[in-house]
Structure formats: structure tokens, C-alpha cells
């Protein structure tokens, strides 16, 4: 239900695995089939039970940002995923633009014991540029960057978050205008209303002061890179005009609350909220449709 509401309002939904296996090394060493069951299976679950039928679930991010090497990217090619957004680039000036995996990555494989791909793959990488978390970049000593905003442990107030956003925006806007990716878990904003207020204020301020800045999805970034438009032309760039306004009524106002079990998760009853008919079983790794056939 949540997926459907966000998709209907123009947000993009991507695949982030079914099981979220806690063993980080599993993702580094998973087979092509493991990745297919997890990523393509999650896409089936989202498309069916969130009623997303426009083939728009085309992105991937691995759990714990553990890159799956050639096996992950081979799966993405076979399953027709457009982009990955797992690989982190170390803090750099200027930051990096998204790139394809046809050629060698334009930066080192960053992170502890990461397993980056070593072969050519027909997949885009929406690289996660590390963000500069220094409070006073002109005078503070160098600090390692952070890829996820909610992992920047020195953000302790709304004012700090606001200054952090402005500094990193300027790094991108005033240098090479590489897309600025802001990645965090929704709970971080929900549990810190002061951060949410600062974030919304910052968005409004940026849009009011810049007529050449847009907040877009990852697919829309790729569409612009493949077919660039000037500042004047981009106002009528069709891929960016889709879903600008919410049209029609939602599939339902009150979703079905389905209490389900699965042979793959013995002893547990799990609640699934969906606007479509409740399945026979809770959808999981070997039974993404919930029909019980596996």
C-alpha cells in the first residue's frame, strides 16, 4: 500500500531484496540465482501487491551497500534492471556523475572488502558520492565522507542538517553539477521532526532561489543524461513532466489487512497490507506471488 501511494505521487520504487540476509558476506558471494530470487522476486512482490503495473521498478540497491560483484550485475542484465545504486565513491572534488558499467569504474572500489564488478555490464551505476560532513569545510581538518545521510553521526540538530545540505549542494552545483543524491532511511526523518522541518525548508528555499534545479528520480536522471536538454528546454522535457500531478483515485482508501504464513518462515504470522486480493501465503523468496507453488 505504501509503495502504491508513493508511486502514484511520482516517486520511484526500486528493489532492495526480500530476505535482507544479516550476513553481509552472503551478498558479496551470492550466486546469480541468489541475486535473481532476491531482486527479481522483490520486484514481482512490489508490482503485484502494490499494484505497480507500468514496469517502472528498474533499480537495485544491495543491503548494507554490499556490492555483489559480477554475479549481481550479470543478474541485473538478465533480469532487465536499468541501474544499480550500491557502489560508493570516496569523497572527491568534484563529485562523480552516474556512469555505465560498460567500462572500468572511474574510481577505486571503495569500502571494506567490497566486491566490485570486474567485467563489462550493460547497467547504469547511480554512484553514491560520499557527502562532506565537516561543519566548517574551510577550517576543519579532513574527515571521511558518509554515503548515507543518516550515517553522518555529527548531524545532531536541524541547523546542522540545514548547513550540511547547503554545503553539499554548493559542492555539486558550483563544481560540475553532478546530481546530488541524498540517501537516508525514512525513519530517520520520522524520528527526528527537527530534521524533517529543516529538510522541507531547504527544499523550498533551493527551488525558490534556483530556476535550474529539479528534484527528480534516478530514472529521470538517466533519461536526461541520454538526451540532454538546456535549462530552457528542460521545462518541457517530457520524461520529467510525467506524474507531476496526482490524477485519479487510489485503488482503495482502506487496504486489505492480510494475516499470512509461509512455509519459508515457519512459526510466524505476518501482516500484509494491499489493495489487491489477499494471497494464499505470505510472498517470500521462493513464492513471490504468494500462490504457494514452489
Secondary structure as GFF3:
##gff-version 3
##sequence-region A 1 294
A	DSSP	alpha_helix	2	8	.	.	.	ID=ss1
A	DSSP	alpha_helix	24	29	.	.	.	ID=ss2
A	DSSP	alpha_helix	32	35	.	.	.	ID=ss3
A	DSSP	pi_helix	36	40	.	.	.	ID=ss4
A	DSSP	alpha_helix	41	49	.	.	.	ID=ss5
A	DSSP	beta_strand	59	60	.	.	.	ID=ss6
A	DSSP	three_ten_helix	63	65	.	.	.	ID=ss7
A	DSSP	alpha_helix	69	78	.	.	.	ID=ss8
A	DSSP	beta_strand	83	84	.	.	.	ID=ss9
A	DSSP	beta_strand	88	89	.	.	.	ID=ss10
A	DSSP	beta_strand	99	100	.	.	.	ID=ss11
A	DSSP	beta_strand	124	125	.	.	.	ID=ss12
A	DSSP	beta_strand	128	129	.	.	.	ID=ss13
A	DSSP	three_ten_helix	149	151	.	.	.	ID=ss14
A	DSSP	alpha_helix	158	173	.	.	.	ID=ss15
A	DSSP	alpha_helix	186	190	.	.	.	ID=ss16
A	DSSP	alpha_helix	193	209	.	.	.	ID=ss17
A	DSSP	alpha_helix	218	226	.	.	.	ID=ss18
A	DSSP	three_ten_helix	233	236	.	.	.	ID=ss19
A	DSSP	alpha_helix	238	241	.	.	.	ID=ss20
A	DSSP	beta_strand	256	260	.	.	.	ID=ss21
A	DSSP	three_ten_helix	263	265	.	.	.	ID=ss22
A	DSSP	beta_strand	270	274	.	.	.	ID=ss23
###
